Amino acid sequence: MTSTIPAAVASAAREFGPAPALVEPAVGEWSWAQLHADVRRVARSLIAYGLGLGDRLAVWAPNSAQWMLIALGASYAGLILVPVNTRYTGVEALDIIHRSAARGLVVTGPFLGADRLAALRAAAEEERIPLPRLIVTLPDDWKTFLAYGEEVPAAEADARADAVAPDDVADILFTSGTTGRSKGVMSAHRQSLAVAAAWAGIAGLRPGDRYLVINPFFHSFGLKAGILACLTSGATVVPQAVFDVPRAAALIAGERVTVLPGPPTLYTSLMDHPDASRHDLSSLRLAVTGAATVPPALVERMRTELGADVLTAYGLTEAVVATMCRPGDDARTVAETSGRAAAGFEVRIGEPGGEVLLRGPNTMLGYLDDPAATAGAIDADGWLHTGDIGRLDANGNLTITDRLKDMYICGGFNVYPAEVERALARLPGVAESAVIGLPDPRLGEVGRAYVVCRPGRTLTEPEVIEFCRGRLAGYKVPRSVELRAELPHNASGKVLKYLLRTEAADG
């Protein structure tokens, strides 16, 4: 297997040549050979603008063909990619761009009613922080950007690509910051490619597959289990900028999409939407999910209604893909576990507390400019402390039971919200739930459940509480229930519980 991203781009062009690599309807289609040529053009332009080996390029834009070309082109020129979360405000994005010392920025134009560049400039002026000299706005500056590199010989770009080493930093991905300030996770080329190839191998990704990538490219799943997984396997990337059910269904039908990963809410939204039945979704063969509780009934429903095999996986930015189910696993294994160790990882459960520990060649290099946080996350024996609580069954399947920081103590007893959420997932009519602990003068803390109902279904607070009483010990039963139209999520589909806690505290 190739061990740098530039080498993987060239290898894919040789091996897959005329096969489709990237398809964005209304924009264009690229073969693997054409992709290589355009990646080289991007690299030539970045060189022409003065960016050198090891410089950082920030990208603040939604999924698109241009995003993929920019990302691969940056690697080809020997740069370090710094994806920026499209949900960030100008202030948050400025913090990432500044802390990463990015020398260039690619940013989307006005999108979904927000002018990100204007917000970024306003934040920079207020904070008196200079922006990178090179700023490319998509799509308006694209042609000008590419034309700027025409005087740079292709051989110079190829020389840059050849100078990249397997252990060089390929990307800095900032954590979602659900529990505090985000940290920049550094990964080497060999690591990013290895986890991508492992994911693709277990999923059976192959030439001819068409992979609808809705997971954001700025997230490790969209970038590594998306773009890079296709790069190593020859599958076709079909990007979608924002999840929209009718648009996703139309893309699946029109592009004959075969692979569709995403959080559980993606599939329930797709199957429950009244317009979904208008489209032929029979091309789907694989769905990969995680990031939340997946009830067995949902797995069976996905297999029946979508006709796809369903796998679950577990990972985090610091490791990307740590465990994964395998094709053929039964519905209960898929629903109740995240599968077995993958991508060369060892998995064990630490004592006391039951924290999930990971060790392997693809554990992050460390946190950007933060040796103390790195030492706190990776111990002297090389084990990554994930902050997740879990257990392993006799077959080595991992079940995540909660986050260490999500646990609360009710009347002296530990309560793990994920256990309560799994019970709620079995209540007919529940589409999604989140449980947090709130201060209580008598018991210390008590649970509050936030529940989203499936379309056309209704529930009441007493119904939810009574259901829990029949399945959980008294101290685990939520004392209050709020019915919501939706819950706040991060890019990977995880519920942002700190927002719920903040709201509850303010209330």
C-alpha positions as CSV (number, residue, x, y, z in Angstrom):
1,M,0.0,0.0,0.0
2,T,1.2,3.5,-0.8
3,S,2.1,5.5,2.3
4,T,1.7,9.1,1.3
5,I,-1.4,10.8,-0.1
6,P,0.4,12.2,-3.2
7,A,1.6,8.7,-4.0
8,A,-1.9,7.3,-3.5
9,V,-3.3,9.9,-6.0
10,A,-0.7,8.8,-8.6
11,S,-1.3,5.1,-7.9
12,A,-5.1,5.5,-8.3
13,A,-4.6,7.2,-11.6
14,R,-2.5,4.3,-12.8
15,E,-4.7,1.5,-11.4
16,F,-8.2,2.9,-12.0
17,G,-7.4,5.3,-14.9
18,P,-10.7,6.0,-16.8
19,A,-13.0,4.8,-14.1
20,P,-15.1,7.6,-12.3
21,A,-13.4,9.0,-9.3
22,L,-15.6,12.0,-8.4
23,V,-19.1,13.0,-9.5
24,E,-20.9,16.2,-8.6
25,P,-24.1,16.6,-10.6
26,A,-24.3,19.9,-12.4
27,V,-20.6,20.5,-11.8
28,G,-18.7,17.7,-13.5
29,E,-17.3,14.2,-13.4
30,W,-13.6,13.2,-13.1
31,S,-11.9,10.0,-14.0
32,W,-9.0,8.9,-11.8
33,A,-6.6,10.1,-14.5
34,Q,-8.4,13.4,-14.7
35,L,-8.4,13.7,-10.9
36,H,-4.7,13.3,-10.8
37,A,-4.2,16.0,-13.5
38,D,-6.4,18.5,-11.6
39,V,-4.8,17.7,-8.3
40,R,-1.5,18.4,-9.9
41,R,-2.9,21.8,-11.2
42,V,-4.0,22.7,-7.7
43,A,-0.6,21.9,-6.3
44,R,1.1,24.0,-9.0
45,S,-1.1,27.0,-8.0
46,L,-0.3,26.6,-4.3
47,I,3.4,26.5,-5.2
48,A,3.0,29.6,-7.4
49,Y,1.4,31.5,-4.5
50,G,4.5,30.8,-2.4
51,L,3.3,28.0,-0.1
52,G,6.2,25.7,0.9
53,L,6.6,22.2,2.2
54,G,5.0,21.9,5.6
55,D,2.9,25.1,5.3
56,R,-0.7,24.8,6.5
57,L,-3.7,25.4,4.3
58,A,-7.1,26.0,6.0
59,V,-10.3,25.0,4.2
60,W,-13.6,26.4,5.4
61,A,-16.2,25.1,3.0
62,P,-18.9,22.5,2.6
63,N,-18.5,19.2,0.7
64,S,-17.9,19.7,-3.0
65,A,-15.7,18.5,-5.8
66,Q,-13.5,21.6,-5.4
67,W,-13.0,20.8,-1.7
68,M,-11.7,17.3,-2.6
69,L,-9.4,18.7,-5.3
70,I,-8.0,21.4,-2.9
71,A,-7.4,18.8,-0.1
72,L,-5.6,16.4,-2.4
73,G,-3.8,19.2,-4.1
74,A,-2.5,20.5,-0.8
75,S,-1.1,17.1,0.1
76,Y,0.5,16.9,-3.4
77,A,2.3,20.2,-2.8
78,G,3.5,19.0,0.6
79,L,1.2,21.2,2.6
80,I,-0.6,20.3,5.8
81,L,-4.4,20.4,5.5
82,V,-6.4,22.2,8.2
83,P,-10.2,21.6,7.7
84,V,-12.5,24.1,9.5
85,N,-15.9,23.2,10.7
86,T,-18.6,24.9,8.5
87,R,-20.8,25.3,11.6
88,Y,-18.2,27.6,13.2
89,T,-18.8,31.3,13.6
90,G,-16.2,33.8,12.3
91,V,-14.7,34.0,15.8
92,E,-14.4,30.2,16.1
93,A,-12.9,29.8,12.6
94,L,-10.4,32.6,13.2
95,D,-9.2,30.8,16.4
96,I,-8.5,27.6,14.3
97,I,-6.8,29.5,11.5
98,H,-4.7,31.5,13.9
99,R,-3.7,28.6,16.1
100,S,-2.8,26.4,13.2
101,A,-0.7,29.2,11.7
102,A,-2.3,28.7,8.3
103,R,-0.6,30.5,5.5
104,G,-3.5,30.1,3.1
105,L,-7.3,29.8,3.3
106,V,-9.9,28.4,1.0
107,V,-13.4,29.6,2.0
108,T,-16.8,29.2,0.5
109,G,-18.7,32.3,-0.7
110,P,-22.1,33.1,0.8
111,F,-23.7,29.8,1.7
112,L,-27.0,29.0,3.6
113,G,-27.5,32.7,4.3
114,A,-24.0,33.2,5.8
115,D,-21.1,35.2,4.4
116,R,-18.2,33.4,6.2
117,L,-15.4,35.5,4.8
118,A,-17.1,38.7,5.9
119,A,-17.6,37.2,9.4
120,L,-14.0,36.1,9.5
121,R,-12.7,39.5,8.4
122,A,-14.9,41.2,11.1
123,A,-13.6,38.9,13.7
124,A,-10.0,39.4,12.6
125,E,-10.4,43.2,12.8
126,E,-11.9,43.0,16.2
127,E,-9.3,40.6,17.5
128,R,-6.5,42.4,15.6
129,I,-5.3,39.1,14.2
130,P,-4.0,39.1,10.6
131,L,-5.6,36.7,8.1
132,P,-3.5,34.5,5.7
133,R,-2.1,36.4,2.7
134,L,-3.7,33.8,0.3
135,I,-7.5,33.7,0.4
136,V,-9.4,31.8,-2.3
137,T,-13.1,32.1,-2.3
138,L,-15.2,29.3,-3.8
139,P,-16.4,29.0,-6.5
140,D,-15.7,32.6,-7.7
141,D,-11.9,32.5,-7.5
142,W,-11.5,28.9,-8.8
143,K,-10.5,29.6,-12.4
144,T,-8.2,32.5,-11.4
145,F,-6.6,30.3,-8.8
146,L,-5.9,27.5,-11.2
147,A,-4.6,29.9,-13.9
148,Y,-2.1,31.3,-11.5
149,G,-0.2,28.1,-11.4
150,E,0.2,27.6,-15.2
151,E,3.7,28.9,-15.2
152,V,4.8,26.3,-12.6
153,P,6.1,23.2,-14.4
154,A,4.2,20.0,-13.6
155,A,7.6,18.4,-12.8
156,E,8.0,20.8,-9.9
157,A,4.6,19.7,-8.5
158,D,5.7,16.1,-8.9
159,A,9.0,16.8,-7.1
160,R,7.0,18.3,-4.2
161,A,4.8,15.2,-4.1
162,D,7.9,12.9,-4.1
163,A,9.4,14.9,-1.2
164,V,6.5,14.0,1.1
165,A,7.4,11.3,3.6
166,P,5.1,8.8,5.2
167,D,5.7,10.2,8.7
168,D,5.1,13.9,7.7
169,V,2.0,15.5,9.1
170,A,-0.8,15.2,6.6
171,D,-3.6,17.0,8.4
172,I,-4.6,18.8,11.6
173,L,-8.2,18.1,12.5
174,F,-9.6,20.0,15.4
175,T,-11.8,18.1,17.8
176,S,-15.5,19.0,17.9
177,G,-15.0,20.7,21.3
178,T,-18.2,19.2,22.8
179,T,-16.6,19.3,26.3
180,G,-14.1,22.2,26.0
181,R,-11.8,24.1,23.7
182,S,-11.0,22.1,20.5
183,K,-7.6,20.6,20.1
184,G,-5.7,20.1,16.9
185,V,-5.1,16.4,16.2
186,M,-2.1,15.7,14.0
187,S,-1.9,12.6,11.8
188,A,0.8,11.4,9.5
189,H,0.2,10.5,5.8
190,R,0.8,6.8,6.6
191,Q,-1.8,6.9,9.4
192,S,-4.5,8.7,7.4
193,L,-4.1,6.3,4.5
194,A,-4.0,3.2,6.8
195,V,-7.2,3.9,8.6
196,A,-8.9,4.7,5.3
197,A,-7.7,1.5,3.7
198,A,-8.8,-0.5,6.8
199,W,-12.3,1.0,6.7
200,A,-12.6,0.4,3.0
201,G,-11.4,-3.1,3.3
202,I,-13.9,-4.1,6.0
203,A,-16.7,-2.3,4.1
204,G,-15.7,-4.1,0.9
205,L,-15.4,-0.8,-0.9
206,R,-14.4,-1.4,-4.5
207,P,-14.3,0.1,-8.0
208,G,-17.9,0.5,-9.2
209,D,-19.2,1.5,-5.8
210,R,-20.6,5.0,-5.7
211,Y,-20.3,6.5,-2.3
212,L,-22.6,9.4,-1.2
213,V,-20.4,11.4,1.2
214,I,-22.8,13.4,3.4
215,N,-20.5,13.3,6.4
216,P,-18.6,16.6,6.3
217,F,-15.2,16.6,4.7
218,F,-13.9,18.7,7.5
219,H,-14.6,15.8,9.9
220,S,-12.3,12.7,10.1
221,F,-15.1,10.4,8.9
222,G,-15.8,12.4,5.8
223,L,-12.2,13.0,4.9
224,K,-10.6,9.7,5.8
225,A,-13.4,7.1,5.7
226,G,-14.8,9.1,2.8
227,I,-12.3,10.8,0.4
228,L,-9.3,8.7,1.3
229,A,-11.2,5.4,1.5
230,C,-12.4,5.9,-2.1
231,L,-8.8,6.9,-3.1
232,T,-7.4,3.6,-1.8
233,S,-10.2,1.5,-3.2
234,G,-11.3,3.0,-6.5
235,A,-14.8,3.8,-5.4
236,T,-16.5,7.0,-6.7
237,V,-17.0,10.0,-4.4
238,V,-20.4,11.7,-4.7
239,P,-20.3,14.7,-2.4
240,Q,-23.4,16.3,-0.8
241,A,-22.9,19.7,0.7
242,V,-25.8,19.6,3.3
243,F,-28.0,16.8,4.2
244,D,-31.4,17.3,2.6
245,V,-33.7,14.2,2.4
246,P,-35.2,14.8,-1.0
247,R,-31.9,15.7,-2.5
248,A,-30.2,12.7,-0.9
249,A,-32.9,10.4,-2.2
250,A,-32.6,11.9,-5.6
251,L,-28.8,11.5,-5.6
252,I,-29.1,7.8,-4.5
253,A,-31.5,7.1,-7.3
254,G,-29.9,9.2,-10.0
255,E,-26.3,8.3,-9.3
256,R,-27.1,4.7,-8.3
257,V,-25.4,5.2,-5.0
258,T,-24.3,1.9,-3.3
259,V,-22.7,3.1,-0.1
260,L,-24.3,5.6,2.4
261,P,-22.6,6.1,5.8
262,G,-24.1,8.5,8.4
263,P,-25.5,8.8,12.0
264,P,-28.7,6.9,12.8
265,T,-30.8,10.1,12.4
266,L,-29.8,10.2,8.7
267,Y,-31.5,6.9,8.0
268,T,-34.6,7.5,10.1
269,S,-35.0,10.9,8.3
270,L,-34.6,9.2,5.0
271,M,-37.0,6.4,5.6
272,D,-39.6,8.5,7.4
273,H,-39.7,11.3,4.8
274,P,-42.9,11.3,2.7
275,D,-40.9,12.0,-0.5
276,A,-38.4,9.2,-0.1
277,S,-40.7,6.6,-1.5
278,R,-40.8,8.4,-4.8
279,H,-37.2,7.4,-5.5
280,D,-35.6,4.1,-6.3
281,L,-33.2,3.4,-3.5
282,S,-32.5,-0.2,-4.4
283,S,-28.9,0.5,-5.5
284,L,-27.8,0.8,-1.8
285,R,-25.8,-2.2,-0.6
286,L,-24.1,-0.8,2.5
287,A,-24.9,1.6,5.4
288,V,-22.4,2.3,8.1
289,T,-23.5,4.1,11.2
290,G,-22.4,5.0,14.8
291,A,-22.2,8.1,17.0
292,A,-25.3,7.2,18.9
293,T,-27.5,4.4,20.2
294,V,-28.7,2.2,17.3
295,P,-31.8,0.1,18.3
296,P,-32.0,-3.4,16.8
297,A,-35.3,-2.5,15.3
298,L,-33.6,0.3,13.3
299,V,-31.0,-2.1,12.0
300,E,-33.7,-4.5,10.8
301,R,-35.7,-1.7,9.3
302,M,-32.7,-0.4,7.4
303,R,-32.0,-3.9,6.1
304,T,-35.6,-4.4,5.1
305,E,-36.6,-0.9,3.7
306,L,-33.2,0.1,2.3
307,G,-32.1,-3.4,1.3
308,A,-28.6,-2.6,2.6
309,D,-26.2,-4.4,4.8
310,V,-25.7,-2.4,8.0
311,L,-22.5,-2.1,10.0
312,T,-21.6,0.0,13.0
313,A,-18.2,1.4,13.9
314,Y,-16.4,3.4,16.6
315,G,-13.8,6.0,16.3
316,L,-12.7,9.4,17.4
317,T,-10.6,12.1,15.8
318,E,-7.5,10.9,17.7
319,A,-7.9,7.4,16.1
320,V,-10.4,7.8,13.3
321,V,-11.5,4.1,13.0
322,A,-10.8,1.9,16.1
323,T,-13.5,-0.9,15.9
324,M,-16.0,-1.9,13.3
325,C,-18.6,-4.6,12.7
326,R,-18.1,-7.1,9.9
327,P,-20.4,-8.0,7.1
328,G,-22.7,-10.8,8.2
329,D,-22.8,-9.8,11.8
330,D,-26.3,-10.3,13.3
331,A,-28.7,-7.4,14.0
332,R,-28.1,-7.4,17.7
333,T,-24.3,-7.3,17.3
334,V,-24.6,-4.4,14.9
335,A,-27.0,-2.6,17.1
336,E,-25.5,-3.1,20.5
337,T,-21.8,-3.1,19.7
338,S,-19.4,-1.2,17.6
339,G,-17.7,-4.3,16.4
340,R,-14.2,-5.6,16.8
341,A,-10.7,-4.0,16.7
342,A,-9.8,-2.6,13.3
343,A,-6.9,-0.7,11.6
344,G,-4.3,-2.4,13.7
345,F,-5.7,-1.2,17.0
346,E,-5.6,-3.0,20.3
347,V,-8.6,-2.4,22.5
348,R,-8.8,-2.9,26.3
349,I,-11.0,-1.6,29.1
350,G,-9.1,0.3,31.8
351,E,-9.6,-0.2,35.5
352,P,-11.1,1.4,37.5
353,G,-13.9,3.1,35.7
354,G,-14.1,1.0,32.5
355,E,-12.5,3.6,30.2
356,V,-11.9,2.4,26.6
357,L,-8.2,2.4,25.8
358,L,-6.7,2.1,22.3
359,R,-3.2,1.4,21.1
360,G,-1.9,1.0,17.6
361,P,0.1,2.5,14.7
362,N,-2.6,4.9,13.8
363,T,-3.0,6.7,17.1
364,M,-2.5,10.4,16.5
365,L,0.9,11.9,16.6
366,G,-0.3,14.3,19.2
367,Y,-2.1,17.6,19.8
368,L,-0.9,20.7,18.0
369,D,1.4,22.8,20.3
370,D,0.0,21.1,23.4
371,P,2.4,18.5,24.8
372,A,0.7,18.5,28.2
373,A,-2.7,17.5,26.6
374,T,-0.9,14.9,24.5
375,A,0.7,13.4,27.6
376,G,-2.6,13.4,29.3
377,A,-4.3,11.5,26.4
378,I,-1.5,9.0,25.6
379,D,0.1,7.3,28.5
380,A,3.7,6.0,28.8
381,D,2.7,2.6,27.4
382,G,1.2,4.2,24.3
383,W,-2.5,3.7,25.3
384,L,-4.9,6.4,24.1
385,H,-7.4,7.3,26.9
386,T,-10.6,7.9,24.9
387,G,-12.8,9.3,27.7
388,D,-15.4,6.8,26.7
389,I,-16.7,4.0,29.0
390,G,-17.3,0.6,27.5
391,R,-17.1,-3.1,27.7
392,L,-15.8,-6.0,25.5
393,D,-17.8,-9.2,25.0
394,A,-16.3,-12.7,24.6
395,N,-15.8,-12.1,20.9
396,G,-14.0,-8.8,21.3
397,N,-16.9,-6.6,20.3
398,L,-16.9,-3.2,21.9
399,T,-20.0,-1.6,23.4
400,I,-19.7,2.0,24.3
401,T,-21.8,2.6,27.5
402,D,-21.1,6.3,28.0
403,R,-18.8,9.2,28.1
404,L,-16.8,9.6,31.4
405,K,-17.9,13.3,31.6
406,D,-21.6,12.4,30.9
407,M,-22.0,10.2,33.9
408,Y,-23.9,11.7,36.8
409,I,-24.6,10.5,40.4
410,C,-28.2,10.1,41.6
411,G,-28.6,9.3,45.3
412,G,-25.1,7.9,45.4
413,F,-25.5,5.7,42.4
414,N,-23.7,6.2,39.1
415,V,-26.0,6.8,36.1
416,Y,-24.8,6.4,32.6
417,P,-27.0,8.3,30.2
418,A,-26.3,6.0,27.3
419,E,-28.0,3.2,29.2
420,V,-31.1,5.3,29.7
421,E,-31.0,6.3,26.0
422,R,-30.8,2.7,24.9
423,A,-34.0,2.0,26.9
424,L,-35.7,5.0,25.4
425,A,-34.8,3.8,21.9
426,R,-37.1,0.8,22.5
427,L,-40.1,3.0,23.1
428,P,-42.3,3.1,20.0
429,G,-42.5,6.6,18.6
430,V,-39.0,7.7,19.8
431,A,-36.8,8.9,17.0
432,E,-33.9,10.1,19.2
433,S,-33.2,11.0,22.8
434,A,-30.5,12.5,25.0
435,V,-30.2,12.3,28.8
436,I,-28.3,14.7,31.1
437,G,-27.9,15.0,34.8
438,L,-29.2,18.1,36.6
439,P,-28.5,19.3,40.2
440,D,-31.0,18.2,42.8
441,P,-31.0,19.3,46.4
442,R,-32.0,15.9,47.8
443,L,-30.4,13.4,45.4
444,G,-27.4,15.4,44.2
445,E,-28.3,14.9,40.5
446,V,-31.4,13.6,38.6
447,G,-31.9,12.8,35.0
448,R,-33.7,14.8,32.4
449,A,-34.6,13.2,29.0
450,Y,-34.9,15.2,25.8
451,V,-37.0,13.2,23.4
452,V,-37.7,13.7,19.6
453,C,-40.7,11.8,18.3
454,R,-40.9,10.1,15.0
455,P,-43.1,11.9,12.4
456,G,-46.7,11.4,13.0
457,R,-46.2,10.1,16.5
458,T,-46.8,11.8,19.8
459,L,-45.7,11.0,23.4
460,T,-46.3,12.6,26.8
461,E,-43.9,13.0,29.7
462,P,-45.8,10.5,31.9
463,E,-45.7,7.9,29.1
464,V,-42.0,8.2,28.7
465,I,-41.3,8.1,32.5
466,E,-43.7,5.1,32.9
467,F,-41.9,3.3,30.1
468,C,-38.5,3.8,31.8
469,R,-39.9,2.6,35.2
470,G,-40.6,-0.7,33.6
471,R,-37.1,-1.2,32.4
472,L,-34.7,0.7,34.6
473,A,-33.8,0.9,38.3
474,G,-35.5,3.8,40.0
475,Y,-32.4,6.0,40.3
476,K,-31.9,5.7,36.5
477,V,-35.4,6.8,35.6
478,P,-35.5,10.4,34.3
479,R,-37.3,12.8,36.7
480,S,-38.4,15.1,33.8
481,V,-38.9,14.8,30.1
482,E,-38.8,17.5,27.4
483,L,-40.3,16.7,24.0
484,R,-38.4,18.5,21.2
485,A,-38.7,18.8,17.5
486,E,-34.9,18.3,17.2
487,L,-31.7,18.0,19.2
488,P,-28.4,19.9,18.7
489,H,-25.8,17.8,16.9
490,N,-22.1,18.2,15.9
491,A,-20.9,17.3,12.5
492,S,-20.5,13.6,13.3
493,G,-24.1,13.3,14.5
494,K,-23.3,13.3,18.3
495,V,-25.7,15.3,20.4
496,L,-24.2,18.4,21.9
497,K,-25.1,17.7,25.5
498,Y,-23.2,20.7,26.8
499,L,-25.7,22.9,25.0
500,L,-28.6,21.1,26.7
501,R,-26.8,21.5,30.1
502,T,-26.2,25.2,29.5
503,E,-29.8,25.8,28.5
504,A,-31.0,23.9,31.6
505,A,-28.7,25.8,33.9
506,D,-29.9,29.1,32.4
507,G,-33.5,28.1,32.8
